[in-house]
């Protein structure tokens, strides 16, 4: 059996499905813990940073590895 899978071939953890993408959570936690920003400011920064995969600068990421999120996804 592969670690992280149950006997019914389902993932043992579905954290990302519940709290959202890890990259957004890391972004939010950084600005919360490092600077103590309020949720409204973090939501604005998140939207500005992740709303357009073409416009934003992506250091050494292929277009397939670039993600974009709507305001609803960032709010979730």
N, CA, C and O atoms as a Tinker XYZ file with bonds, in Angstrom:
   304  protein
     1  N      0.842000   -1.180000    0.000000    73     2
     2  CA     0.000000    0.000000    0.000000    64     1     3
     3  C      0.890000    1.247000    0.000000    63     2     4     5
     4  O      1.920000    1.281000    0.673000    81     3
     5  N      0.493000    2.246000   -0.742000    73     3     6
     6  CA     1.225000    3.505000   -0.822000    64     5     7
     7  C      0.912000    4.330000    0.417000    63     6     8     9
     8  O     -0.252000    4.464000    0.795000    81     7
     9  N      1.942000    4.883000    1.054000    73     7    10
    10  CA     1.662000    5.732000    2.214000    64     9    11
    11  C      0.761000    6.902000    1.828000    63    10    12    13
    12  O      0.898000    7.481000    0.750000    81    11
    13  N     -0.145000    7.231000    2.712000    73    11    14
    14  CA    -1.058000    8.334000    2.445000    64    13    15
    15  C     -2.337000    7.909000    1.763000    63    14    16    17
    16  O     -3.222000    8.735000    1.535000    81    15
    17  N     -2.453000    6.628000    1.431000    73    15    18
    18  CA    -3.671000    6.127000    0.794000    64    17    19
    19  C     -4.346000    5.141000    1.737000    63    18    20    21
    20  O     -3.679000    4.451000    2.509000    81    19
    21  N     -5.661000    5.078000    1.671000    73    19    22
    22  CA    -6.399000    4.111000    2.476000    64    21    23
    23  C     -6.615000    2.855000    1.647000    63    22    24    25
    24  O     -6.264000    2.818000    0.468000    81    23
    25  N     -7.181000    1.844000    2.248000    73    23    26
    26  CA    -7.410000    0.577000    1.556000    64    25    27
    27  C     -8.349000    0.743000    0.362000    63    26    28    29
    28  O     -8.249000   -0.012000   -0.605000    81    27
    29  N     -9.249000    1.707000    0.413000    73    27    30
    30  CA   -10.183000    1.930000   -0.694000    64    29    31
    31  C     -9.593000    2.835000   -1.770000    63    30    32    33
    32  O    -10.321000    3.363000   -2.611000    81    31
    33  N     -8.268000    3.016000   -1.742000    73    31    34
    34  CA    -7.540000    3.807000   -2.745000    64    33    35
    35  C     -7.918000    5.279000   -2.728000    63    34    36    37
    36  O     -7.807000    5.951000   -3.753000    81    35
    37  N     -8.358000    5.790000   -1.600000    73    35    38
    38  CA    -8.650000    7.207000   -1.422000    64    37    39
    39  C     -7.510000    7.849000   -0.644000    63    38    40    41
    40  O     -6.908000    7.191000    0.204000    81    39
    41  N     -7.200000    9.106000   -0.906000    73    39    42
    42  CA    -6.161000    9.773000   -0.120000    64    41    43
    43  C     -6.544000    9.816000    1.358000    63    42    44    45
    44  O     -7.703000   10.046000    1.702000    81    43
    45  N     -5.568000    9.595000    2.216000    73    43    46
    46  CA    -5.823000    9.613000    3.652000    64    45    47
    47  C     -6.107000   11.029000    4.137000    63    46    48    49
    48  O     -6.873000   11.219000    5.082000    81    47
    49  N     -5.498000   12.021000    3.499000    73    47    50
    50  CA    -5.723000   13.406000    3.885000    64    49    51
    51  C     -6.288000   14.184000    2.708000    63    50    52    53
    52  O     -5.875000   14.001000    1.562000    81    51
    53  N     -7.230000   15.044000    3.011000    73    51    54
    54  CA    -7.799000   15.919000    1.998000    64    53    55
    55  C     -7.744000   17.356000    2.480000    63    54    56    57
    56  O     -8.690000   18.123000    2.301000    81    55
    57  N     -6.642000   17.707000    3.086000    73    55    58
    58  CA    -6.493000   19.030000    3.685000    64    57    59
    59  C     -6.661000   20.126000    2.646000    63    58    60    61
    60  O     -7.358000   21.113000    2.882000    81    59
    61  N     -6.029000   19.953000    1.508000    73    59    62
    62  CA    -6.087000   20.986000    0.479000    64    61    63
    63  C     -7.513000   21.186000   -0.035000    63    62    64    65
    64  O     -7.887000   22.297000   -0.410000    81    63
    65  N     -8.296000   20.135000   -0.053000    73    63    66
    66  CA    -9.688000   20.251000   -0.492000    64    65    67
    67  C    -10.521000   21.037000    0.514000    63    66    68    69
    68  O    -11.530000   21.641000    0.148000    81    67
    69  N    -10.107000   21.032000    1.777000    73    67    70
    70  CA   -10.866000   21.711000    2.821000    64    69    71
    71  C    -10.425000   23.156000    3.001000    63    70    72    73
    72  O    -11.264000   24.057000    3.027000    81    71
    73  N     -9.111000   23.396000    3.127000    73    71    74
    74  CA    -8.629000   24.745000    3.437000    64    73    75
    75  C     -8.162000   25.528000    2.220000    63    74    76    77
    76  O     -7.916000   26.730000    2.322000    81    75
    77  N     -8.037000   24.878000    1.076000    73    75    78
    78  CA    -7.589000   25.561000   -0.126000    64    77    79
    79  C     -6.164000   25.195000   -0.484000    63    78    80    81
    80  O     -5.508000   24.462000    0.256000    81    79
    81  N     -5.677000   25.692000   -1.604000    73    79    82
    82  CA    -4.332000   25.364000   -2.073000    64    81    83
    83  C     -3.254000   25.758000   -1.061000    63    82    84    85
    84  O     -3.336000   26.803000   -0.416000    81    83
    85  N     -2.252000   24.904000   -0.942000    73    83    86
    86  CA    -1.172000   25.161000    0.003000    64    85    87
    87  C     -0.444000   26.463000   -0.295000    63    86    88    89
    88  O     -0.055000   27.177000    0.629000    81    87
    89  N     -0.254000   26.785000   -1.582000    73    87    90
    90  CA     0.482000   28.003000   -1.914000    64    89    91
    91  C     -0.249000   29.251000   -1.429000    63    90    92    93
    92  O      0.389000   30.222000   -1.024000    81    91
    93  N     -1.575000   29.235000   -1.467000    73    91    94
    94  CA    -2.326000   30.372000   -0.933000    64    93    95
    95  C     -2.254000   30.406000    0.589000    63    94    96    97
    96  O     -2.141000   31.478000    1.185000    81    95
    97  N     -2.320000   29.244000    1.213000    73    95    98
    98  CA    -2.233000   29.197000    2.672000    64    97    99
    99  C     -0.875000   29.681000    3.158000    63    98   100   101
   100  O     -0.787000   30.404000    4.151000    81    99
   101  N      0.189000   29.279000    2.455000    73    99   102
   102  CA     1.527000   29.757000    2.816000    64   101   103
   103  C      1.622000   31.269000    2.679000    63   102   104   105
   104  O      2.190000   31.941000    3.540000    81   103
   105  N      1.071000   31.799000    1.606000    73   103   106
   106  CA     1.061000   33.243000    1.366000    64   105   107
   107  C      0.326000   33.962000    2.490000    63   106   108   109
   108  O      0.827000   34.940000    3.045000    81   107
   109  N     -0.864000   33.472000    2.821000    73   107   110
   110  CA    -1.675000   34.098000    3.871000    64   109   111
   111  C     -1.000000   34.016000    5.234000    63   110   112   113
   112  O     -0.974000   35.000000    5.973000    81   111
   113  N     -0.463000   32.868000    5.566000    73   111   114
   114  CA     0.188000   32.704000    6.864000    64   113   115
   115  C      1.426000   33.585000    6.997000    63   114   116   117
   116  O      1.697000   34.124000    8.071000    81   115
   117  N      2.173000   33.730000    5.912000    73   115   118
   118  CA     3.366000   34.577000    5.951000    64   117   119
   119  C      2.996000   36.010000    6.321000    63   118   120   121
   120  O      3.585000   36.592000    7.232000    81   119
   121  N      2.021000   36.576000    5.617000    73   119   122
   122  CA     1.657000   37.969000    5.878000    64   121   123
   123  C      0.919000   38.151000    7.201000    63   122   124   125
   124  O      0.927000   39.241000    7.773000    81   123
   125  N      0.285000   37.091000    7.687000    73   123   126
   126  CA    -0.367000   37.171000    8.994000    64   125   127
   127  C      0.664000   37.151000   10.112000    63   126   128   129
   128  O      0.634000   37.992000   11.009000    81   127
   129  N      1.575000   36.186000   10.053000    73   127   130
   130  CA     2.524000   36.022000   11.155000    64   129   131
   131  C      3.687000   37.009000   11.078000    63   130   132   133
   132  O      4.144000   37.494000   12.113000    81   131
   133  N      4.170000   37.313000    9.890000    73   131   134
   134  CA     5.340000   38.186000    9.756000    64   133   135
   135  C      4.996000   39.648000    9.979000    63   134   136   137
   136  O      5.735000   40.365000   10.655000    81   135
   137  N      3.872000   40.100000    9.412000    73   135   138
   138  CA     3.524000   41.516000    9.462000    64   137   139
   139  C      2.261000   41.819000   10.262000    63   138   140   141
   140  O      2.000000   42.980000   10.580000    81   139
   141  N      1.478000   40.803000   10.590000    73   139   142
   142  CA     0.262000   41.010000   11.360000    64   141   143
   143  C     -0.838000   41.730000   10.596000    63   142   144   145
   144  O     -1.669000   42.416000   11.190000    81   143
   145  N     -0.842000   41.571000    9.261000    73   143   146
   146  CA    -1.862000   42.239000    8.455000    64   145   147
   147  C     -3.243000   41.687000    8.760000    63   146   148   149
   148  O     -3.391000   40.521000    9.127000    81   147
   149  N     -4.249000   42.531000    8.606000    73   147   150
   150  CA    -5.634000   42.137000    8.772000    64   149   151
   151  C     -6.088000   41.306000    7.572000    63   150   152   153
   152  O     -5.505000   41.413000    6.494000    81   151
   153  N     -7.120000   40.481000    7.748000    73   151   154
   154  CA    -7.590000   39.630000    6.649000    64   153   155
   155  C     -7.952000   40.397000    5.377000    63   154   156   157
   156  O     -7.744000   39.889000    4.275000    81   155
   157  N     -8.488000   41.608000    5.510000    73   155   158
   158  CA    -8.861000   42.387000    4.324000    64   157   159
   159  C     -7.638000   42.751000    3.492000    63   158   160   161
   160  O     -7.674000   42.680000    2.263000    81   159
   161  N     -6.560000   43.138000    4.159000    73   159   162
   162  CA    -5.343000   43.507000    3.443000    64   161   163
   163  C     -4.709000   42.279000    2.795000    63   162   164   165
   164  O     -4.224000   42.348000    1.666000    81   163
   165  N     -4.714000   41.167000    3.505000    73   163   166
   166  CA    -4.148000   39.937000    2.952000    64   165   167
   167  C     -4.964000   39.475000    1.752000    63   166   168   169
   168  O     -4.395000   39.013000    0.763000    81   167
   169  N     -6.284000   39.591000    1.823000    73   167   170
   170  CA    -7.131000   39.220000    0.688000    64   169   171
   171  C     -6.804000   40.079000   -0.531000    63   170   172   173
   172  O     -6.746000   39.573000   -1.652000    81   171
   173  N     -6.594000   41.365000   -0.316000    73   171   174
   174  CA    -6.225000   42.264000   -1.411000    64   173   175
   175  C     -4.877000   41.874000   -2.004000    63   174   176   177
   176  O     -4.734000   41.799000   -3.224000    81   175
   177  N     -3.892000   41.628000   -1.152000    73   175   178
   178  CA    -2.567000   41.218000   -1.632000    64   177   179
   179  C     -2.625000   39.890000   -2.376000    63   178   180   181
   180  O     -1.967000   39.709000   -3.400000    81   179
   181  N     -3.418000   38.964000   -1.849000    73   179   182
   182  CA    -3.559000   37.658000   -2.490000    64   181   183
   183  C     -4.166000   37.809000   -3.872000    63   182   184   185
   184  O     -3.677000   37.219000   -4.836000    81   183
   185  N     -5.219000   38.589000   -3.975000    73   183   186
   186  CA    -5.851000   38.794000   -5.274000    64   185   187
   187  C     -4.886000   39.454000   -6.259000    63   186   188   189
   188  O     -4.785000   39.023000   -7.408000    81   187
   189  N     -4.189000   40.479000   -5.827000    73   187   190
   190  CA    -3.245000   41.168000   -6.710000    64   189   191
   191  C     -2.120000   40.249000   -7.168000    63   190   192   193
   192  O     -1.638000   40.374000   -8.293000    81   191
   193  N     -1.706000   39.345000   -6.324000    73   191   194
   194  CA    -0.590000   38.464000   -6.639000    64   193   195
   195  C     -0.987000   37.267000   -7.487000    63   194   196   197
   196  O     -0.171000   36.789000   -8.275000    81   195
   197  N     -2.203000   36.767000   -7.356000    73   195   198
   198  CA    -2.572000   35.495000   -7.962000    64   197   199
   199  C     -3.705000   35.579000   -8.978000    63   198   200   201
   200  O     -4.152000   34.531000   -9.444000    81   199
   201  N     -4.193000   36.753000   -9.349000    73   199   202
   202  CA    -5.376000   36.801000  -10.208000    64   201   203
   203  C     -5.087000   36.603000  -11.691000    63   202   204   205
   204  O     -6.005000   36.266000  -12.439000    81   203
   205  N     -3.859000   36.796000  -12.145000    73   203   206
   206  CA    -3.565000   36.692000  -13.577000    64   205   207
   207  C     -2.220000   36.020000  -13.792000    63   206   208   209
   208  O     -1.174000   36.602000  -13.504000    81   207
   209  N     -2.250000   34.797000  -14.298000    73   207   210
   210  CA    -0.998000   34.055000  -14.477000    64   209   211
   211  C     -0.146000   34.596000  -15.622000    63   210   212   213
   212  O      1.060000   34.351000  -15.650000    81   211
   213  N     -0.739000   35.322000  -16.561000    73   211   214
   214  CA     0.012000   35.870000  -17.690000    64   213   215
   215  C      0.716000   37.167000  -17.295000    63   214   216   217
   216  O      1.879000   37.371000  -17.643000    81   215
   217  N      0.024000   38.041000  -16.573000    73   215   218
   218  CA     0.539000   39.364000  -16.244000    64   217   219
   219  C      1.651000   39.318000  -15.194000    63   218   220   221
   220  O      2.643000   40.036000  -15.313000    81   219
   221  N      1.494000   38.493000  -14.187000    73   219   222
   222  CA     2.443000   38.485000  -13.069000    64   221   223
   223  C      3.789000   37.903000  -13.466000    63   222   224   225
   224  O      3.890000   37.129000  -14.418000    81   223
   225  N      4.820000   38.285000  -12.725000    73   223   226
   226  CA     6.165000   37.758000  -12.961000    64   225   227
   227  C      6.316000   36.458000  -12.187000    63   226   228   229
   228  O      6.003000   36.385000  -10.999000    81   227
   229  N      6.794000   35.449000  -12.869000    73   227   230
   230  CA     6.961000   34.137000  -12.253000    64   229   231
   231  C      8.415000   33.710000  -12.422000    63   230   232   233
   232  O      8.835000   33.396000  -13.535000    81   231
   233  N      9.173000   33.692000  -11.362000    73   231   234
   234  CA    10.569000   33.285000  -11.482000    64   233   235
   235  C     10.689000   31.805000  -11.805000    63   234   236   237
   236  O     10.262000   30.953000  -11.027000    81   235
   237  N     11.265000   31.513000  -12.938000    73   235   238
   238  CA    11.600000   30.153000  -13.395000    64   237   239
   239  C     10.458000   29.155000  -13.235000    63   238   240   241
   240  O     10.687000   28.031000  -12.788000    81   239
   241  N      9.260000   29.532000  -13.583000    73   239   242
   242  CA     8.115000   28.616000  -13.568000    64   241   243
   243  C      7.588000   28.489000  -14.981000    63   242   244   245
   244  O      7.417000   29.487000  -15.680000    81   243
   245  N      7.330000   27.256000  -15.403000    73   243   246
   246  CA     6.707000   27.072000  -16.703000    64   245   247
   247  C      5.251000   27.513000  -16.606000    63   246   248   249
   248  O      4.708000   27.626000  -15.507000    81   247
   249  N      4.624000   27.760000  -17.737000    73   247   250
   250  CA     3.243000   28.237000  -17.706000    64   249   251
   251  C      2.323000   27.200000  -17.071000    63   250   252   253
   252  O      1.310000   27.560000  -16.473000    81   251
   253  N      2.660000   25.924000  -17.192000    73   251   254
   254  CA     1.850000   24.865000  -16.578000    64   253   255
   255  C      1.902000   24.943000  -15.054000    63   254   256   257
   256  O      0.915000   24.631000  -14.388000    81   255
   257  N      3.033000   25.353000  -14.496000    73   255   258
   258  CA     3.191000   25.440000  -13.053000    64   257   259
   259  C      2.633000   26.707000  -12.437000    63   258   260   261
   260  O      2.628000   26.857000  -11.215000    81   259
   261  N      2.170000   27.607000  -13.264000    73   259   262
   262  CA     1.617000   28.873000  -12.767000    64   261   263
   263  C      0.130000   28.700000  -12.481000    63   262   264   265
   264  O     -0.611000   28.156000  -13.299000    81   263
   265  N     -0.290000   29.160000  -11.331000    73   263   266
   266  CA    -1.700000   29.063000  -10.959000    64   265   267
   267  C     -2.291000   30.446000  -10.813000    63   266   268   269
   268  O     -1.588000   31.410000  -10.509000    81   267
   269  N     -3.587000   30.532000  -11.034000    73   267   270
   270  CA    -4.298000   31.779000  -10.781000    64   269   271
   271  C     -5.579000   31.443000  -10.045000    63   270   272   273
   272  O     -6.146000   30.363000  -10.215000    81   271
   273  N     -6.031000   32.382000   -9.223000    73   271   274
   274  CA    -7.191000   32.159000   -8.383000    64   273   275
   275  C     -8.123000   33.347000   -8.473000    63   274   276   277
   276  O     -7.690000   34.496000   -8.562000    81   275
   277  N     -9.406000   33.051000   -8.447000    73   275   278
   278  CA   -10.414000   34.112000   -8.451000    64   277   279
   279  C    -10.559000   34.674000   -7.045000    63   278   280   281
   280  O    -10.014000   34.122000   -6.089000    81   279
   281  N    -11.287000   35.761000   -6.924000    73   279   282
   282  CA   -11.494000   36.365000   -5.600000    64   281   283
   283  C    -12.282000   35.406000   -4.711000    63   282   284   285
   284  O    -12.064000   35.378000   -3.499000    81   283
   285  N    -13.182000   34.629000   -5.281000    73   283   286
   286  CA   -13.940000   33.652000   -4.501000    64   285   287
   287  C    -13.055000   32.547000   -3.955000    63   286   288   289
   288  O    -13.230000   32.108000   -2.818000    81   287
   289  N    -12.102000   32.098000   -4.764000    73   287   290
   290  CA   -11.171000   31.062000   -4.306000    64   289   291
   291  C    -10.249000   31.585000   -3.222000    63   290   292   293
   292  O     -9.924000   30.861000   -2.281000    81   291
   293  N     -9.824000   32.834000   -3.343000    73   291   294
   294  CA    -8.954000   33.386000   -2.303000    64   293   295
   295  C     -9.734000   33.648000   -1.022000    63   294   296   297
   296  O     -9.174000   33.550000    0.070000    81   295
   297  N    -11.001000   33.977000   -1.138000    73   295   298
   298  CA   -11.829000   34.200000    0.035000    64   297   299
   299  C    -12.105000   32.893000    0.776000    63   298   300   301
   300  O    -12.197000   32.875000    2.003000    81   299
   301  N    -12.234000   31.817000    0.032000    73   299   302
   302  CA   -12.507000   30.508000    0.651000    64   301   303
   303  C    -11.370000   30.142000    1.573000    63   302   304
   304  O    -11.397000   29.081000    2.195000    81   303
